[in-house]
Every structure is written in structure tokens, then in C-alpha cells.
Amino acid sequence: MPKVRGREFTAQEKDDFILSSLNAAARKKKHGKGNEPPHVRLYDAVRDSKAWRALSHAAARTYLEFLYVWWHNMKDKKRLNLSYPWLLEHQGICMQTAARAFTELDALGFIERPAIEDRGGLFGRICIYRLSQRWQALEHDPAAMRKALLTIAAYDKARKRQRPPGDIKRLIKWRTDRAPTERQNQSP
């Protein structure tokens, strides 16, 4: 059985090909054996999953930033710090959109928020995230997928937002249907 740093793989690590292959690539990079330019790996299994297709564009870009930080943070892979100013600077994602993206990624199982530390940050606290493989469970469990989508919808409802429909025809229809009500709300 293969070993990692003097211990054997756990059953979960053996089953989780994506995480183990990313760890192997990180070990090559750490020992100077990888001569690849800086990049982010997005496997077909992730890209073709139902959870990935349910993500908004901003949440997908945020996940790619998580992968970028994960790849370049060689100190501790389980403690990823991705802040709103980082997303604004590197991806142009504003604070409200980033907050929704974090909610989407957490609900759909791409990240986990294990702890809040009392150091730095706007309010003296900082959120430490870690990558998760819970999204794989959503492939064959429609109830869990429905629950994740309801969590995202509840987030939007609590903030009185509506998520526009996906395709362009429905988006145009949504905007034209919504325009008269917005004009009525703006008149004194």
C-alpha cells in the first residue's frame, strides 16, 4: 500500500483521486521536480459535475481563486485565507457578490469553513477555509442537491435579491418584466 510521509493512505484519501493527485503535484513542485509554469488544475470530474453547473459565474471564478491560493500556499493546505479585497483586486468581484459566491461554494460542497480566527480582518476576525470534496455526493443524491439550492435561494431571499435566469432570452424577459415595477418603486 502506498505511503505518505511515513503513514499509509486512509480509505478516503485512496478514494479521492482529485485531492491525491493535487497533493502529488504539490509535492513535485515542493521538491523542484515540476517544471510546469504556474497554473490551476480543474479536472473534468469537477467541470462535468452537477454541482459545478449549478454555480454562478462569480462562484466558479472564486473557486478557481481558491485553487490558485491552494496551489501557491505551501505552508498549510487546510488553512486557506481568501478575502473580499483579494477577490476584488484579482478577479473584480465585489463584496456582496463574493459573499454570495462563498455561500454557493459552501452549500454545493466545494469549500468548508472550519474556523474563524481572531487575527486581522475588518472586524478583527478572519475566516479560514479549506477545500472540500462534498460536491461529489451531490451527483447521485437529488435531495442533497435540492437542499443546497434551497440554501442558496434562502441566502438570496434574506438579502432581498433575485438571481436572474441563466439563458439570455429568459434574462431579457426577466429584465423587461422587472423594469415597470422598478420604475414604480422609484417614483415618489
TILUM-105931 format. One record per residue: x, y, z of N, C-alpha, C in turn; residue in three letters. Coordinates in Angstrom, 1 decimal. Example, Ala and Ser with C-alpha at 12.3 -4.5 7.8 and 13.67 -1.06 7.14 Angstrom:
2
ATOM | n_X | n_Y | n_Z | ca_X | ca_Y | ca_Z | c_X | c_Y | c_Z | residu
ATOM | 13.2 | -5.7 | 7.8 | 12.3 | -4.5 | 7.8 | 13.2 | -3.3 | 7.8 | ala
ATOM | 12.8 | -2.2 | 7.1 | 13.7 | -1.1 | 7.1 | 12.9 | 0.0 | 7.9 | ser
END
This chain:
188
ATOM | n_X | n_Y | n_Z | ca_X | ca_Y | ca_Z | c_X | c_Y | c_Z | residu
ATOM | 0.8 | -1.2 | 0.0 | 0.0 | 0.0 | 0.0 | 0.9 | 1.2 | 0.0 | met
ATOM | 0.5 | 2.3 | -0.8 | 1.4 | 3.5 | -0.9 | 1.4 | 4.2 | 0.5 | pro
ATOM | 2.4 | 5.0 | 0.7 | 2.6 | 5.7 | 1.9 | 2.8 | 7.2 | 1.6 | lys
ATOM | 2.4 | 8.0 | 2.6 | 2.7 | 9.4 | 2.5 | 3.3 | 9.8 | 3.8 | val
ATOM | 4.5 | 10.4 | 3.7 | 5.2 | 10.9 | 4.9 | 5.2 | 9.8 | 6.1 | arg
ATOM | 5.5 | 8.6 | 5.8 | 5.7 | 7.6 | 6.8 | 4.4 | 7.0 | 7.3 | gly
ATOM | 3.2 | 7.3 | 6.7 | 2.0 | 6.7 | 7.1 | 1.3 | 6.2 | 5.8 | arg
ATOM | 0.4 | 5.3 | 6.0 | -0.4 | 4.8 | 4.9 | -1.6 | 5.7 | 4.6 | glu
ATOM | -2.0 | 5.6 | 3.4 | -3.2 | 6.4 | 3.0 | -4.4 | 5.9 | 3.7 | phe
ATOM | -5.3 | 6.8 | 4.1 | -6.6 | 6.4 | 4.7 | -7.5 | 6.0 | 3.5 | thr
ATOM | -8.6 | 5.4 | 3.8 | -9.5 | 4.9 | 2.8 | -10.1 | 6.1 | 2.0 | ala
ATOM | -10.4 | 7.2 | 2.7 | -10.9 | 8.4 | 2.0 | -9.9 | 8.9 | 1.0 | gln
ATOM | -8.6 | 9.0 | 1.4 | -7.6 | 9.5 | 0.6 | -7.4 | 8.6 | -0.7 | glu
ATOM | -7.5 | 7.3 | -0.5 | -7.3 | 6.4 | -1.7 | -8.5 | 6.6 | -2.6 | lys
ATOM | -9.7 | 6.8 | -2.1 | -10.8 | 7.0 | -3.0 | -10.9 | 8.4 | -3.6 | asp
ATOM | -10.3 | 9.3 | -3.0 | -10.4 | 10.7 | -3.5 | -9.2 | 10.9 | -4.5 | asp
ATOM | -9.4 | 10.6 | -5.7 | -8.3 | 10.8 | -6.7 | -7.9 | 12.2 | -6.9 | phe
ATOM | -8.9 | 13.1 | -7.0 | -8.6 | 14.5 | -7.3 | -7.6 | 15.1 | -6.2 | ile
ATOM | -8.0 | 14.9 | -4.9 | -7.2 | 15.5 | -3.9 | -5.8 | 14.9 | -3.8 | leu
ATOM | -5.7 | 13.6 | -4.1 | -4.4 | 12.9 | -4.0 | -3.6 | 13.3 | -5.2 | ser
ATOM | -4.1 | 13.5 | -6.4 | -3.3 | 13.9 | -7.5 | -2.9 | 15.4 | -7.3 | ser
ATOM | -3.7 | 16.2 | -6.7 | -3.2 | 17.6 | -6.5 | -2.1 | 17.6 | -5.4 | leu
ATOM | -2.2 | 16.7 | -4.4 | -1.2 | 16.6 | -3.4 | 0.1 | 16.1 | -4.0 | asn
ATOM | 0.0 | 15.2 | -4.9 | 1.2 | 14.7 | -5.6 | 1.9 | 15.8 | -6.4 | ala
ATOM | 1.1 | 16.5 | -7.1 | 1.6 | 17.6 | -7.9 | 2.3 | 18.7 | -7.0 | ala
ATOM | 1.7 | 18.9 | -5.9 | 2.3 | 19.9 | -4.9 | 3.6 | 19.4 | -4.4 | ala
ATOM | 3.7 | 18.1 | -4.1 | 5.0 | 17.5 | -3.6 | 6.0 | 17.7 | -4.7 | arg
ATOM | 5.7 | 17.4 | -6.0 | 6.7 | 17.6 | -7.0 | 7.1 | 19.0 | -7.1 | lys
ATOM | 6.2 | 20.0 | -7.0 | 6.5 | 21.4 | -7.0 | 7.5 | 21.7 | -5.8 | lys
ATOM | 7.1 | 21.2 | -4.7 | 7.9 | 21.5 | -3.5 | 9.4 | 21.0 | -3.6 | lys
ATOM | 9.6 | 19.9 | -4.2 | 10.9 | 19.3 | -4.3 | 11.6 | 19.7 | -5.6 | his
ATOM | 11.0 | 20.7 | -6.4 | 11.6 | 21.2 | -7.5 | 11.6 | 20.3 | -8.7 | gly
ATOM | 10.8 | 19.2 | -8.7 | 10.8 | 18.3 | -9.9 | 9.8 | 18.7 | -10.9 | lys
ATOM | 8.9 | 19.6 | -10.6 | 7.9 | 20.0 | -11.6 | 8.4 | 21.3 | -12.3 | gly
ATOM | 8.5 | 21.2 | -13.6 | 9.0 | 22.4 | -14.3 | 7.8 | 23.0 | -15.1 | asn
ATOM | 6.6 | 22.9 | -14.5 | 5.5 | 23.5 | -15.2 | 5.3 | 25.0 | -14.8 | glu
ATOM | 4.8 | 25.8 | -15.7 | 4.5 | 27.2 | -15.3 | 3.4 | 27.2 | -14.4 | pro
ATOM | 3.2 | 28.3 | -13.6 | 2.1 | 28.4 | -12.7 | 0.7 | 28.2 | -13.4 | pro
ATOM | -0.1 | 27.4 | -12.7 | -1.4 | 27.1 | -13.3 | -2.3 | 26.6 | -12.2 | his
ATOM | -3.6 | 26.4 | -12.6 | -4.6 | 25.8 | -11.7 | -5.2 | 24.6 | -12.4 | val
ATOM | -5.3 | 23.5 | -11.7 | -5.9 | 22.3 | -12.3 | -7.4 | 22.2 | -12.0 | arg
ATOM | -8.1 | 22.1 | -13.0 | -9.6 | 21.9 | -12.9 | -9.9 | 20.6 | -13.7 | leu
ATOM | -10.1 | 19.6 | -12.9 | -10.3 | 18.3 | -13.5 | -11.7 | 18.2 | -14.2 | tyr
ATOM | -11.8 | 17.3 | -15.2 | -13.1 | 17.1 | -15.9 | -14.2 | 16.6 | -14.9 | asp
ATOM | -13.8 | 15.8 | -13.9 | -14.8 | 15.3 | -13.0 | -15.5 | 16.5 | -12.3 | ala
ATOM | -14.7 | 17.6 | -12.0 | -15.3 | 18.7 | -11.3 | -16.1 | 19.5 | -12.4 | val
ATOM | -15.5 | 19.7 | -13.5 | -16.2 | 20.6 | -14.6 | -17.5 | 19.9 | -15.1 | arg
ATOM | -17.6 | 18.6 | -15.1 | -18.8 | 17.9 | -15.6 | -19.8 | 17.6 | -14.5 | asp
ATOM | -19.5 | 18.0 | -13.3 | -20.4 | 17.7 | -12.2 | -21.7 | 18.6 | -12.2 | ser
ATOM | -22.7 | 18.1 | -11.6 | -24.0 | 18.9 | -11.4 | -23.7 | 20.1 | -10.5 | lys
ATOM | -22.9 | 19.9 | -9.5 | -22.6 | 21.0 | -8.6 | -21.9 | 22.1 | -9.3 | ala
ATOM | -21.0 | 21.8 | -10.2 | -20.2 | 22.8 | -10.9 | -21.2 | 23.6 | -11.8 | trp
ATOM | -22.1 | 22.9 | -12.5 | -23.0 | 23.5 | -13.4 | -24.0 | 24.4 | -12.6 | arg
ATOM | -24.2 | 24.1 | -11.4 | -25.2 | 24.9 | -10.6 | -24.5 | 26.2 | -10.0 | ala
ATOM | -23.2 | 26.3 | -10.1 | -22.5 | 27.5 | -9.6 | -22.8 | 28.7 | -10.6 | leu
ATOM | -22.8 | 29.9 | -10.0 | -22.9 | 31.1 | -10.8 | -21.5 | 31.4 | -11.3 | ser
ATOM | -21.4 | 32.3 | -12.3 | -20.1 | 32.6 | -12.9 | -19.1 | 33.1 | -11.8 | his
ATOM | -19.6 | 34.0 | -10.9 | -18.7 | 34.6 | -9.9 | -18.2 | 33.5 | -8.9 | ala
ATOM | -19.1 | 32.5 | -8.6 | -18.7 | 31.5 | -7.7 | -17.7 | 30.5 | -8.3 | ala
ATOM | -17.8 | 30.3 | -9.6 | -16.8 | 29.5 | -10.3 | -15.5 | 30.2 | -10.3 | ala
ATOM | -15.5 | 31.5 | -10.6 | -14.2 | 32.2 | -10.6 | -13.6 | 32.3 | -9.2 | arg
ATOM | -14.5 | 32.3 | -8.2 | -14.0 | 32.3 | -6.8 | -13.4 | 31.0 | -6.5 | thr
ATOM | -14.0 | 29.9 | -6.9 | -13.4 | 28.6 | -6.7 | -12.0 | 28.5 | -7.4 | tyr
ATOM | -11.9 | 29.0 | -8.6 | -10.6 | 29.0 | -9.2 | -9.6 | 29.8 | -8.4 | leu
ATOM | -10.0 | 30.9 | -7.8 | -9.1 | 31.6 | -6.9 | -8.7 | 30.8 | -5.7 | glu
ATOM | -9.6 | 30.0 | -5.2 | -9.3 | 29.1 | -4.1 | -8.3 | 28.1 | -4.5 | phe
ATOM | -8.4 | 27.6 | -5.7 | -7.4 | 26.6 | -6.2 | -6.1 | 27.3 | -6.4 | leu
ATOM | -6.1 | 28.5 | -6.9 | -4.8 | 29.3 | -7.0 | -4.1 | 29.5 | -5.7 | tyr
ATOM | -4.9 | 29.9 | -4.7 | -4.3 | 30.1 | -3.4 | -3.8 | 28.8 | -2.8 | val
ATOM | -4.6 | 27.7 | -3.0 | -4.3 | 26.4 | -2.5 | -2.9 | 25.9 | -3.1 | trp
ATOM | -2.8 | 26.2 | -4.4 | -1.6 | 25.7 | -5.1 | -0.4 | 26.5 | -4.7 | trp
ATOM | -0.5 | 27.8 | -4.4 | 0.6 | 28.6 | -4.1 | 0.9 | 28.7 | -2.6 | his
ATOM | 0.0 | 28.2 | -1.7 | 0.2 | 28.2 | -0.3 | 0.8 | 26.9 | 0.1 | asn
ATOM | 2.1 | 26.9 | 0.3 | 2.8 | 25.6 | 0.6 | 2.9 | 25.4 | 2.1 | met
ATOM | 2.5 | 26.3 | 2.9 | 2.6 | 26.1 | 4.4 | 1.6 | 25.2 | 4.9 | lys
ATOM | 0.3 | 25.4 | 4.7 | -0.7 | 24.6 | 5.2 | -1.9 | 24.6 | 4.3 | asp
ATOM | -2.1 | 23.4 | 3.7 | -3.2 | 23.3 | 2.7 | -4.6 | 23.3 | 3.2 | lys
ATOM | -4.7 | 23.1 | 4.5 | -6.1 | 23.1 | 5.1 | -6.5 | 24.4 | 5.7 | lys
ATOM | -5.7 | 25.5 | 5.5 | -6.0 | 26.8 | 6.0 | -5.9 | 27.8 | 4.9 | arg
ATOM | -6.9 | 28.0 | 4.1 | -6.9 | 28.9 | 3.0 | -7.6 | 30.2 | 3.4 | leu
ATOM | -6.9 | 31.3 | 3.2 | -7.5 | 32.6 | 3.6 | -7.7 | 33.3 | 2.3 | asn
ATOM | -8.9 | 33.5 | 1.9 | -9.3 | 34.3 | 0.7 | -10.2 | 35.4 | 1.1 | leu
ATOM | -9.8 | 36.6 | 1.0 | -10.6 | 37.7 | 1.5 | -11.3 | 38.4 | 0.4 | ser
ATOM | -12.3 | 39.3 | 0.8 | -13.0 | 40.1 | -0.2 | -12.1 | 41.0 | -1.0 | tyr
ATOM | -11.2 | 41.7 | -0.3 | -10.3 | 42.6 | -1.1 | -9.4 | 41.8 | -2.1 | pro
ATOM | -9.0 | 40.6 | -1.8 | -8.3 | 39.8 | -2.7 | -9.1 | 39.5 | -4.0 | trp
ATOM | -10.3 | 39.1 | -3.8 | -11.2 | 38.8 | -4.9 | -11.5 | 40.1 | -5.7 | leu
ATOM | -11.6 | 41.2 | -5.1 | -11.9 | 42.5 | -5.8 | -10.6 | 42.8 | -6.6 | leu
ATOM | -9.5 | 42.7 | -6.0 | -8.2 | 43.0 | -6.7 | -7.9 | 42.1 | -7.9 | glu
ATOM | -8.0 | 40.7 | -7.7 | -7.6 | 39.8 | -8.6 | -8.7 | 39.4 | -9.6 | his
ATOM | -9.9 | 39.4 | -9.2 | -11.0 | 39.0 | -10.1 | -12.1 | 40.0 | -10.4 | gln
ATOM | -12.0 | 41.1 | -9.7 | -13.0 | 42.2 | -9.9 | -14.4 | 41.8 | -9.3 | gly
ATOM | -14.4 | 41.0 | -8.3 | -15.7 | 40.5 | -7.7 | -15.9 | 41.4 | -6.5 | ile
ATOM | -17.0 | 42.1 | -6.4 | -17.3 | 43.0 | -5.3 | -17.7 | 42.2 | -4.1 | cys
ATOM | -17.8 | 42.9 | -2.9 | -18.0 | 42.2 | -1.7 | -19.3 | 41.4 | -1.6 | met
ATOM | -20.4 | 42.0 | -2.1 | -21.7 | 41.3 | -2.0 | -21.7 | 40.0 | -2.9 | gln
ATOM | -21.1 | 40.2 | -4.0 | -21.0 | 39.0 | -4.9 | -20.1 | 37.9 | -4.4 | thr
ATOM | -19.0 | 38.4 | -3.7 | -18.1 | 37.4 | -3.1 | -18.8 | 36.7 | -2.0 | ala
ATOM | -19.6 | 37.4 | -1.2 | -20.3 | 36.7 | -0.1 | -21.2 | 35.7 | -0.6 | ala
ATOM | -21.9 | 36.0 | -1.7 | -22.9 | 35.0 | -2.2 | -22.1 | 33.8 | -2.8 | arg
ATOM | -20.9 | 34.1 | -3.4 | -20.1 | 33.1 | -4.0 | -19.6 | 32.1 | -2.9 | ala
ATOM | -19.2 | 32.7 | -1.8 | -18.8 | 31.8 | -0.7 | -19.9 | 30.9 | -0.2 | phe
ATOM | -21.1 | 31.5 | -0.1 | -22.3 | 30.7 | 0.3 | -22.6 | 29.6 | -0.7 | thr
ATOM | -22.5 | 29.9 | -2.0 | -22.7 | 28.9 | -3.0 | -21.7 | 27.8 | -2.9 | glu
ATOM | -20.4 | 28.2 | -2.8 | -19.4 | 27.2 | -2.8 | -19.5 | 26.3 | -1.5 | leu
ATOM | -19.9 | 26.9 | -0.4 | -20.1 | 26.1 | 0.8 | -21.3 | 25.2 | 0.7 | asp
ATOM | -22.4 | 25.7 | 0.2 | -23.7 | 24.9 | 0.0 | -23.5 | 23.7 | -0.9 | ala
ATOM | -22.8 | 24.0 | -2.0 | -22.6 | 23.0 | -3.1 | -21.4 | 22.0 | -2.8 | leu
ATOM | -20.7 | 22.3 | -1.7 | -19.7 | 21.3 | -1.2 | -18.3 | 21.5 | -1.8 | gly
ATOM | -18.0 | 22.7 | -2.3 | -16.6 | 22.9 | -2.9 | -15.6 | 23.4 | -1.8 | phe
ATOM | -16.1 | 24.1 | -0.8 | -15.3 | 24.6 | 0.3 | -16.0 | 24.3 | 1.6 | ile
ATOM | -15.2 | 24.3 | 2.7 | -15.7 | 24.2 | 4.1 | -15.1 | 25.4 | 4.8 | glu
ATOM | -15.9 | 25.9 | 5.7 | -15.5 | 27.0 | 6.6 | -15.3 | 26.4 | 8.0 | arg
ATOM | -14.1 | 25.9 | 8.3 | -14.0 | 25.2 | 9.6 | -13.8 | 26.1 | 10.8 | pro
ATOM | -13.2 | 27.3 | 10.6 | -12.9 | 28.1 | 11.8 | -12.9 | 29.5 | 11.5 | ala
ATOM | -13.1 | 30.3 | 12.6 | -12.9 | 31.8 | 12.5 | -11.8 | 32.1 | 13.5 | ile
ATOM | -10.8 | 32.7 | 13.1 | -9.7 | 33.1 | 14.0 | -9.7 | 34.5 | 14.3 | glu
ATOM | -9.3 | 34.9 | 15.5 | -9.2 | 36.2 | 16.0 | -7.8 | 36.8 | 15.6 | asp
ATOM | -7.7 | 37.2 | 14.4 | -6.5 | 37.8 | 13.9 | -6.7 | 38.5 | 12.6 | arg
ATOM | -6.5 | 39.8 | 12.5 | -6.7 | 40.6 | 11.3 | -8.1 | 40.7 | 10.8 | gly
ATOM | -8.3 | 41.0 | 9.6 | -9.6 | 41.1 | 9.0 | -10.2 | 42.4 | 9.4 | gly
ATOM | -11.4 | 42.7 | 8.8 | -12.1 | 44.0 | 9.1 | -12.5 | 44.1 | 10.5 | leu
ATOM | -13.1 | 43.1 | 11.0 | -13.6 | 43.1 | 12.4 | -12.7 | 42.4 | 13.4 | phe
ATOM | -11.4 | 42.2 | 13.1 | -10.5 | 41.5 | 14.0 | -10.6 | 40.0 | 13.9 | gly
ATOM | -11.4 | 39.5 | 13.0 | -11.5 | 38.1 | 12.8 | -11.3 | 37.7 | 11.3 | arg
ATOM | -10.9 | 36.6 | 11.1 | -10.6 | 36.1 | 9.7 | -11.2 | 34.7 | 9.5 | ile
ATOM | -11.8 | 34.5 | 8.4 | -12.3 | 33.2 | 8.1 | -11.3 | 32.3 | 7.4 | cys
ATOM | -11.1 | 31.1 | 7.9 | -10.2 | 30.2 | 7.3 | -11.0 | 29.1 | 6.6 | ile
ATOM | -10.7 | 28.9 | 5.3 | -11.5 | 27.9 | 4.6 | -10.6 | 26.7 | 4.3 | tyr
ATOM | -11.2 | 25.6 | 3.8 | -10.5 | 24.5 | 3.2 | -11.3 | 23.9 | 2.1 | arg
ATOM | -10.6 | 23.3 | 1.1 | -11.2 | 22.7 | 0.0 | -11.9 | 21.4 | 0.5 | leu
ATOM | -13.1 | 21.2 | -0.2 | -13.9 | 20.0 | 0.2 | -14.2 | 19.2 | -1.0 | ser
ATOM | -14.5 | 17.9 | -0.8 | -15.0 | 17.1 | -1.9 | -16.4 | 16.7 | -1.7 | gln
ATOM | -17.2 | 17.4 | -0.9 | -18.6 | 17.1 | -0.7 | -19.4 | 17.2 | -1.9 | arg
ATOM | -18.9 | 18.0 | -2.9 | -19.7 | 18.1 | -4.2 | -19.9 | 16.8 | -4.9 | trp
ATOM | -19.0 | 15.8 | -4.6 | -19.2 | 14.5 | -5.3 | -20.4 | 13.8 | -4.8 | gln
ATOM | -20.8 | 14.0 | -3.6 | -22.0 | 13.4 | -3.1 | -23.3 | 13.9 | -3.7 | ala
ATOM | -23.3 | 15.1 | -4.3 | -24.5 | 15.7 | -4.9 | -24.8 | 15.0 | -6.3 | leu
ATOM | -23.8 | 14.3 | -6.8 | -24.0 | 13.7 | -8.2 | -25.2 | 12.7 | -8.1 | glu
ATOM | -25.3 | 11.9 | -7.1 | -26.2 | 10.8 | -7.1 | -27.3 | 11.0 | -6.0 | his
ATOM | -27.4 | 12.2 | -5.4 | -28.3 | 12.5 | -4.3 | -29.1 | 13.7 | -4.7 | asp
ATOM | -30.3 | 13.6 | -5.4 | -31.0 | 14.7 | -5.7 | -31.6 | 15.5 | -4.5 | pro
ATOM | -31.8 | 14.8 | -3.4 | -32.3 | 15.5 | -2.3 | -31.3 | 16.5 | -1.7 | ala
ATOM | -30.0 | 16.0 | -1.7 | -29.0 | 16.9 | -1.2 | -28.7 | 18.1 | -2.1 | ala
ATOM | -28.8 | 17.9 | -3.4 | -28.7 | 18.9 | -4.4 | -29.8 | 20.0 | -4.2 | met
ATOM | -31.0 | 19.5 | -4.0 | -32.2 | 20.4 | -3.8 | -32.0 | 21.2 | -2.5 | arg
ATOM | -31.5 | 20.5 | -1.5 | -31.2 | 21.2 | -0.2 | -30.1 | 22.3 | -0.4 | lys
ATOM | -29.1 | 22.0 | -1.2 | -28.0 | 23.0 | -1.4 | -28.6 | 24.2 | -2.2 | ala
ATOM | -29.4 | 24.0 | -3.2 | -30.0 | 25.0 | -4.0 | -31.0 | 25.9 | -3.1 | leu
ATOM | -31.7 | 25.2 | -2.2 | -32.6 | 25.9 | -1.3 | -31.8 | 26.8 | -0.4 | leu
ATOM | -30.6 | 26.4 | 0.0 | -29.8 | 27.2 | 0.9 | -29.4 | 28.4 | 0.2 | thr
ATOM | -29.0 | 28.3 | -1.1 | -28.6 | 29.5 | -1.8 | -29.8 | 30.4 | -2.0 | ile
ATOM | -31.0 | 29.8 | -2.3 | -32.2 | 30.7 | -2.5 | -32.6 | 31.4 | -1.2 | ala
ATOM | -32.4 | 30.7 | -0.1 | -32.7 | 31.3 | 1.2 | -31.7 | 32.5 | 1.5 | ala
ATOM | -30.5 | 32.3 | 1.1 | -29.5 | 33.4 | 1.2 | -29.9 | 34.7 | 0.4 | tyr
ATOM | -30.4 | 34.4 | -0.9 | -30.9 | 35.5 | -1.7 | -32.1 | 36.1 | -1.1 | asp
ATOM | -33.0 | 35.3 | -0.6 | -34.3 | 35.8 | -0.1 | -34.0 | 36.7 | 1.1 | lys
ATOM | -33.1 | 36.3 | 2.0 | -32.8 | 37.0 | 3.2 | -32.2 | 38.4 | 2.8 | ala
ATOM | -31.6 | 38.5 | 1.7 | -31.0 | 39.8 | 1.3 | -31.8 | 40.5 | 0.2 | arg
ATOM | -33.0 | 39.9 | 0.0 | -34.0 | 40.5 | -0.9 | -33.4 | 40.7 | -2.3 | lys
ATOM | -32.7 | 39.6 | -2.8 | -32.1 | 39.6 | -4.1 | -32.8 | 38.5 | -5.0 | arg
ATOM | -32.8 | 38.7 | -6.2 | -33.3 | 37.7 | -7.1 | -32.2 | 37.3 | -8.1 | gln
ATOM | -32.0 | 36.0 | -8.3 | -30.9 | 35.6 | -9.2 | -31.6 | 35.5 | -10.6 | arg
ATOM | -31.0 | 36.2 | -11.6 | -31.5 | 36.2 | -12.9 | -31.5 | 34.8 | -13.5 | pro
ATOM | -32.4 | 34.5 | -14.5 | -32.3 | 33.2 | -15.1 | -31.0 | 33.1 | -15.9 | pro
ATOM | -30.7 | 31.8 | -16.3 | -29.5 | 31.5 | -16.9 | -29.3 | 31.9 | -18.4 | gly
ATOM | -30.3 | 31.6 | -19.3 | -30.0 | 31.9 | -20.7 | -30.4 | 33.3 | -21.0 | asp
ATOM | -29.9 | 33.8 | -22.1 | -30.1 | 35.2 | -22.5 | -31.5 | 35.6 | -22.8 | ile
ATOM | -32.3 | 34.7 | -23.4 | -33.7 | 35.1 | -23.7 | -34.5 | 35.2 | -22.4 | lys
ATOM | -34.3 | 34.3 | -21.5 | -35.0 | 34.5 | -20.2 | -34.5 | 35.7 | -19.4 | arg
ATOM | -33.2 | 36.0 | -19.5 | -32.7 | 37.2 | -18.8 | -33.3 | 38.4 | -19.4 | leu
ATOM | -33.4 | 38.6 | -20.7 | -34.0 | 39.7 | -21.3 | -35.5 | 39.8 | -20.9 | ile
ATOM | -36.2 | 38.7 | -20.9 | -37.6 | 38.7 | -20.4 | -37.7 | 39.1 | -19.0 | lys
ATOM | -36.8 | 38.6 | -18.1 | -36.8 | 38.9 | -16.7 | -36.6 | 40.4 | -16.5 | trp
ATOM | -35.6 | 41.0 | -17.2 | -35.4 | 42.4 | -17.1 | -36.5 | 43.3 | -17.6 | arg
ATOM | -37.2 | 42.9 | -18.7 | -38.3 | 43.7 | -19.2 | -39.5 | 43.5 | -18.3 | thr
ATOM | -39.7 | 42.3 | -17.7 | -40.8 | 42.2 | -16.7 | -40.6 | 42.9 | -15.5 | asp
ATOM | -39.3 | 43.1 | -15.1 | -39.0 | 43.7 | -13.8 | -38.9 | 45.2 | -13.9 | arg
ATOM | -38.7 | 45.7 | -15.1 | -38.5 | 47.2 | -15.4 | -39.6 | 48.0 | -14.9 | ala
ATOM | -40.9 | 47.7 | -15.3 | -42.0 | 48.5 | -14.8 | -42.2 | 48.6 | -13.3 | pro
ATOM | -41.9 | 47.5 | -12.6 | -42.0 | 47.5 | -11.2 | -40.9 | 48.4 | -10.5 | thr
ATOM | -39.7 | 48.4 | -11.1 | -38.6 | 49.2 | -10.6 | -39.0 | 50.7 | -10.8 | glu
ATOM | -39.6 | 51.0 | -12.0 | -39.9 | 52.4 | -12.2 | -41.0 | 52.9 | -11.2 | arg
ATOM | -41.9 | 52.0 | -10.9 | -43.0 | 52.3 | -9.9 | -42.4 | 52.5 | -8.5 | gln
ATOM | -41.4 | 51.7 | -8.2 | -40.8 | 51.9 | -6.9 | -40.0 | 53.1 | -6.7 | asn
ATOM | -39.4 | 53.7 | -7.9 | -38.6 | 54.8 | -7.8 | -39.4 | 56.1 | -7.8 | gln
ATOM | -40.6 | 56.1 | -8.3 | -41.4 | 57.3 | -8.3 | -41.9 | 57.7 | -6.9 | ser
ATOM | -41.9 | 59.1 | -6.6 | -42.2 | 59.5 | -5.3 | -43.6 | 59.3 | -4.9 | pro
END
